[in-house]
Amino acid sequence: MAKSQTIDAVGLQQERATPMTAQTPPGWYDDPDESGGETTATGDALAKVEANLDVQRRCIDGIVVLAVRGELDLLTSPQLTEAITASLADEPVALIVDLSELDFLASAGMSVLIQANDAAGKARRFAVIADGPSTSRPMKLLGLDSVLSLYSTLDAALAGTE
């Protein structure tokens, strides 16, 4: 912080810290009139953020397995939603979402899993493979292990969906 000196009403010199301003990144508003009082990203800045999610689909004896890699957050969750919707439209025996290679799981991703569980209904089994601090831990902390069928391996999930 920079220091500035002011003289108060009694004539005493006071030193006070003044905040240093950082340069605003391109695509971000710094003017409250443009952003409604908040510093927010414009569409151009959000478009520059790369979606880091890969969803691979395979079938094992009528069971669809979606292997998810990368980061599952607000930006990437629609991609998983589309893959789940397309998979359920094929009416598989069961749907397994494998998060074992996922690096980050945000609440938006957990919401997708809950919606998928509901969409699968009673006619189809739905399971999630989650084993590790970035996947199973947040779901267990939120109590989602009582809503979703969580497994630590693909073999366990396949056995549990028979």
Contacts in CASP RR format, 6 or more apart in sequence:
PFRMAT RR
TARGET T0000
AUTHOR 0000-0000-0000
METHOD contacts of the structure
MODEL  1
MAKSQTIDAVGLQQERATPMTAQTPPGWYDDPDESGGETTATGDALAKVE
ANLDVQRRCIDGIVVLAVRGELDLLTSPQLTEAITASLADEPVALIVDLS
ELDFLASAGMSVLIQANDAAGKARRFAVIADGPSTSRPMKLLGLDSVLSL
YSTLDAALAGTE
1 17 0 8 1.000
1 18 0 8 1.000
1 19 0 8 1.000
1 20 0 8 1.000
2 17 0 8 1.000
2 18 0 8 1.000
2 20 0 8 1.000
3 15 0 8 1.000
3 16 0 8 1.000
3 17 0 8 1.000
3 18 0 8 1.000
4 15 0 8 1.000
4 16 0 8 1.000
4 18 0 8 1.000
5 13 0 8 1.000
5 14 0 8 1.000
5 15 0 8 1.000
5 16 0 8 1.000
6 13 0 8 1.000
6 14 0 8 1.000
6 16 0 8 1.000
7 13 0 8 1.000
7 14 0 8 1.000
8 14 0 8 1.000
24 30 0 8 1.000
24 39 0 8 1.000
25 45 0 8 1.000
26 45 0 8 1.000
27 41 0 8 1.000
27 42 0 8 1.000
27 43 0 8 1.000
27 44 0 8 1.000
27 45 0 8 1.000
28 39 0 8 1.000
28 40 0 8 1.000
28 41 0 8 1.000
28 42 0 8 1.000
28 45 0 8 1.000
29 35 0 8 1.000
29 38 0 8 1.000
29 39 0 8 1.000
29 40 0 8 1.000
29 42 0 8 1.000
30 39 0 8 1.000
32 38 0 8 1.000
46 75 0 8 1.000
49 75 0 8 1.000
51 75 0 8 1.000
51 76 0 8 1.000
51 79 0 8 1.000
52 70 0 8 1.000
52 71 0 8 1.000
52 76 0 8 1.000
52 103 0 8 1.000
53 68 0 8 1.000
53 69 0 8 1.000
53 70 0 8 1.000
53 71 0 8 1.000
53 72 0 8 1.000
53 76 0 8 1.000
53 79 0 8 1.000
53 80 0 8 1.000
54 68 0 8 1.000
54 69 0 8 1.000
54 70 0 8 1.000
55 66 0 8 1.000
55 67 0 8 1.000
55 68 0 8 1.000
55 69 0 8 1.000
55 79 0 8 1.000
55 80 0 8 1.000
55 83 0 8 1.000
56 66 0 8 1.000
56 67 0 8 1.000
56 69 0 8 1.000
57 64 0 8 1.000
57 65 0 8 1.000
57 66 0 8 1.000
57 67 0 8 1.000
57 83 0 8 1.000
57 87 0 8 1.000
58 64 0 8 1.000
58 65 0 8 1.000
58 67 0 8 1.000
59 65 0 8 1.000
59 92 0 8 1.000
60 158 0 8 1.000
61 93 0 8 1.000
62 92 0 8 1.000
62 93 0 8 1.000
62 94 0 8 1.000
63 92 0 8 1.000
63 93 0 8 1.000
63 94 0 8 1.000
63 95 0 8 1.000
63 96 0 8 1.000
63 158 0 8 1.000
63 161 0 8 1.000
64 87 0 8 1.000
64 90 0 8 1.000
64 92 0 8 1.000
64 94 0 8 1.000
64 95 0 8 1.000
64 96 0 8 1.000
65 96 0 8 1.000
65 98 0 8 1.000
65 154 0 8 1.000
66 80 0 8 1.000
66 83 0 8 1.000
66 84 0 8 1.000
66 87 0 8 1.000
66 95 0 8 1.000
66 96 0 8 1.000
66 97 0 8 1.000
66 98 0 8 1.000
67 98 0 8 1.000
67 100 0 8 1.000
67 101 0 8 1.000
68 80 0 8 1.000
68 97 0 8 1.000
68 98 0 8 1.000
68 99 0 8 1.000
68 101 0 8 1.000
68 102 0 8 1.000
69 101 0 8 1.000
69 102 0 8 1.000
69 103 0 8 1.000
70 76 0 8 1.000
70 101 0 8 1.000
70 102 0 8 1.000
70 103 0 8 1.000
70 104 0 8 1.000
71 102 0 8 1.000
71 103 0 8 1.000
71 104 0 8 1.000
71 106 0 8 1.000
72 80 0 8 1.000
72 99 0 8 1.000
72 102 0 8 1.000
72 104 0 8 1.000
72 105 0 8 1.000
72 106 0 8 1.000
72 108 0 8 1.000
72 109 0 8 1.000
72 112 0 8 1.000
73 104 0 8 1.000
73 106 0 8 1.000
73 108 0 8 1.000
73 109 0 8 1.000
74 106 0 8 1.000
74 108 0 8 1.000
77 106 0 8 1.000
77 108 0 8 1.000
77 109 0 8 1.000
77 111 0 8 1.000
77 112 0 8 1.000
80 97 0 8 1.000
80 109 0 8 1.000
80 112 0 8 1.000
81 112 0 8 1.000
81 115 0 8 1.000
81 116 0 8 1.000
84 95 0 8 1.000
84 97 0 8 1.000
84 112 0 8 1.000
84 116 0 8 1.000
84 119 0 8 1.000
85 119 0 8 1.000
87 95 0 8 1.000
88 95 0 8 1.000
88 116 0 8 1.000
88 119 0 8 1.000
88 120 0 8 1.000
88 124 0 8 1.000
91 124 0 8 1.000
92 124 0 8 1.000
93 124 0 8 1.000
93 125 0 8 1.000
93 161 0 8 1.000
94 124 0 8 1.000
94 125 0 8 1.000
94 126 0 8 1.000
94 127 0 8 1.000
94 161 0 8 1.000
95 116 0 8 1.000
95 120 0 8 1.000
95 124 0 8 1.000
95 125 0 8 1.000
95 126 0 8 1.000
95 127 0 8 1.000
96 126 0 8 1.000
96 127 0 8 1.000
96 128 0 8 1.000
96 129 0 8 1.000
96 154 0 8 1.000
96 157 0 8 1.000
96 158 0 8 1.000
96 161 0 8 1.000
97 113 0 8 1.000
97 116 0 8 1.000
97 126 0 8 1.000
97 127 0 8 1.000
97 128 0 8 1.000
97 129 0 8 1.000
98 129 0 8 1.000
98 154 0 8 1.000
98 157 0 8 1.000
99 105 0 8 1.000
99 128 0 8 1.000
99 129 0 8 1.000
99 130 0 8 1.000
99 135 0 8 1.000
100 129 0 8 1.000
100 130 0 8 1.000
100 131 0 8 1.000
100 135 0 8 1.000
100 153 0 8 1.000
100 154 0 8 1.000
102 130 0 8 1.000
102 134 0 8 1.000
102 135 0 8 1.000
103 134 0 8 1.000
104 134 0 8 1.000
105 130 0 8 1.000
105 134 0 8 1.000
105 135 0 8 1.000
105 138 0 8 1.000
105 139 0 8 1.000
110 138 0 8 1.000
110 139 0 8 1.000
110 142 0 8 1.000
110 144 0 8 1.000
113 128 0 8 1.000
113 139 0 8 1.000
113 144 0 8 1.000
113 148 0 8 1.000
114 144 0 8 1.000
114 147 0 8 1.000
114 148 0 8 1.000
116 126 0 8 1.000
117 126 0 8 1.000
117 147 0 8 1.000
117 148 0 8 1.000
120 126 0 8 1.000
125 149 0 8 1.000
125 160 0 8 1.000
125 161 0 8 1.000
126 148 0 8 1.000
126 149 0 8 1.000
127 148 0 8 1.000
127 149 0 8 1.000
127 150 0 8 1.000
127 151 0 8 1.000
127 157 0 8 1.000
127 160 0 8 1.000
127 161 0 8 1.000
128 139 0 8 1.000
128 148 0 8 1.000
128 149 0 8 1.000
128 150 0 8 1.000
128 151 0 8 1.000
128 157 0 8 1.000
129 150 0 8 1.000
129 151 0 8 1.000
129 152 0 8 1.000
129 153 0 8 1.000
129 154 0 8 1.000
129 156 0 8 1.000
129 157 0 8 1.000
130 136 0 8 1.000
130 139 0 8 1.000
130 150 0 8 1.000
130 151 0 8 1.000
130 152 0 8 1.000
131 151 0 8 1.000
131 152 0 8 1.000
131 153 0 8 1.000
136 145 0 8 1.000
136 150 0 8 1.000
136 152 0 8 1.000
139 145 0 8 1.000
139 148 0 8 1.000
139 150 0 8 1.000
140 150 0 8 1.000
144 150 0 8 1.000
149 157 0 8 1.000
149 160 0 8 1.000
149 161 0 8 1.000
151 157 0 8 1.000
151 160 0 8 1.000
END
